[in-house]
Amino acid sequence: MIPLRQELQLELVPGRDTWSGSLRATLQVRRATRRFFLLLAGGDPSRVELAGPHGAVPLTYGWRGRDTLLVETAAPLAPGPLGMNVAWLGSFAAASRGPRTVGRGAIVMAPGAGGGIPLWPGVAPATSWRLTVRAPDSCTVRSNLARLAGSRQGSWRTWEFASRRPLPADSIAFQLRAGRRGK
C-alpha cells in the first residue's frame, strides 16, 4: 500500500499543551491485505477511516508498540484506490518529532521532523501534499510549501499551502508566530 496524495490539516494555538491534526490520503493498494501500519509519534488517534469503491471499510485500529498504529480490516482490501482519514490529538510535550513549541508564542516543524503526522514505516514516499494550518487570527504562518490561499473566520485564520512537486512527509516545514499581524 502506498500513498498517492496527502492532505494534512493542523489546528495550532500558542500556549496550549496540545494540538489537533487530521490527514486525508488517497492510497493505492498494490496487493490484497487485511492490515497495515502507520507511524505516529506524539499523537493519539481519535478516528481512522477507510473508504473503498463501495463505501466505508469496517476496521479496527490500535497501538502496536510505542509509535506504531496497526490498522486491520474485517475483509481483505482488494488492489486499487482507497481513501483514508486519520484524526488525532498531539501533545507538544510528548512530541520529539513533529510540531514543537519554541519559546513563547512560536510553533515550528522543521524538515526531518515529520513524526507528528502519520508516516509509512520503512519508506518515505514522495507524494503531493496540501497543508492547512488553522490558528488564532493574531498568528502568522509560513511554510516551505507554496502558499495557495488564506481566509479568516471570526477570530481564526486559515493558511493553505501545497507542494509544487511530490515530497516525502519529513520534508514539510512550517513556522507559526503569535503576535499582531500588520494590516
N, C-alpha and C positions, 0 to 999 in steps of 0.2 A: 504494500500500500504506500502510495506517495502523494504528497500534497501538490496540487497544481496551482491554486490561488488561495491566498490567505488574507483575511481582514481582521485586524487587531483593534479593539476598542478599549480605551482605558479611561477611568474616572479617577482623577488625582486631586487631592486637596492638601496643600502645605499645612503642616501641623497635626495632621491625623496620623494615627498609627497604622491604618490600613488603606488599601486602595482596591478598586474592583476592576476586573477585566473580563473581556469576552473575545473569543476567537471564532470566526466563521471561516470554514475552509471547504474548498472543493477538492475531493480526493479521487484518486484513481486506484481501484482495487485491481491488482495485477493477477492474483490467483485467489481462489476461494479460501476464505479463512473465517474463523469464528472469534478471533482475538487479536488485539494489537496493543501496543504500549505507547504511552506518551510520557515525556519527562516534564515535570512541573515543579520547579524549586520555588519555595516561598509562597505557595498558593494552596488554597483548599477549594476544590471544585464544588459548586452548588448545582451544576447541571451539565450533563453530557448527553447530546442528542445526535442521532444519525438519521438521515433521510435518503432512501433509495428511490428508484423509479416508481415504486408502488407505495410510497409514503414512509411513515415513521418506522424505524427498525427497533424492535424490542431489544433492550440491552441492560447489562449491569456494569458497574464500574467500582473500583476500589483500589486502595494503595497496595502496591507490591514493592516493599522496600521504602526507603525514606522519600525519594523524589520520583518514583515511577508509578504511573497510573495504569492499571490494567483495565481494558475495555473488552467485554465479552458479549457477543450477540447470541440470541436464542437459536438462530439458524445461521448457517454459513452465508457470508457475504459473497455474492457472485461477482466475477470480474466485471468492471465497468465503473461509471461515475457514482459518486456518493457525496452527500453533503454532511458536514459535521459542524455542530455548535457546542462550544465549551464555555461555561461561565464560572468565574472563581473570584474569591476574595484573597488578596495578597496582603502580607504583613511586611512593612518596611523593616521591622526589627528582625524578622526571620530570613529575609531575602539576602543571601550573599551575592546573588546574581539578580538581574532584572532591575526594575526601578528602585532607586535608593535615595534617601534624603541626604542632602549636603548642606550643612548649616541650617539656618532658619530661612524658611521660605523658598527653598530650592530643591527640586527633584530632578534627578538625571538617570538616564540609562545610556551607558557607554557601549560602543561596539565591543562585541565579545561577551556581553552581559545578558544574553537572550534567555537565561534560565527562568526569568519571571514570566515567561509565556510558554505554552505547551510546545515542546520540541520533539522531533522524531529521533529515537535512540539510534546511535550508530551512524547516522548520516546528517548532514546539514544541507538538505536540498534547497536549491535556489528556486524561488517562486516569485510571482508578482505579489506585492504587498500593498495594502491600504492601511494606514494608521489614522485612527481618530482619537483625539485626546479631548476630554471634557473636563473643564476646571472652572473655578470661580472667575468671574469677569476681571478681577484685579490681577490676574496672572497673564504671562506671555509664554508661548511655547514655540520652540524652534526644533527642527529635526534635520537629519542628514538626507531625508527623503524630500522629494519635490512637493512644495505646498500647492494644494488644489483649491481649497476654499476655507472659509471661516464663517461662523454665524454666532449670533447672540440670542439667548432666550432668558429673559429676566436677569438674574444676577449670575448667569453661567454663560460661558463661551465654549464653542467647539472649533477645533482646528483639525483640518483634514490634509493628509499627506499621502503620497503614493510613490512607489519605486518606478523609476524610468526603465529599469531592466530587472530581470529576476535576481533576487538576492537571498542568501541564507538568513534565517531569523536572527542570528547573532551579529548581523551587520547593521541592524536597525539601531539608531541612536536618537535621543531627544533630550531636551533640557527645558524644564519648566521653572520660571522665576515668578515669585509673588511680588506685588508692588503695583502701584497705579500706572496704568498704560497711558502713553501720550495719545491725545485725540487727533 
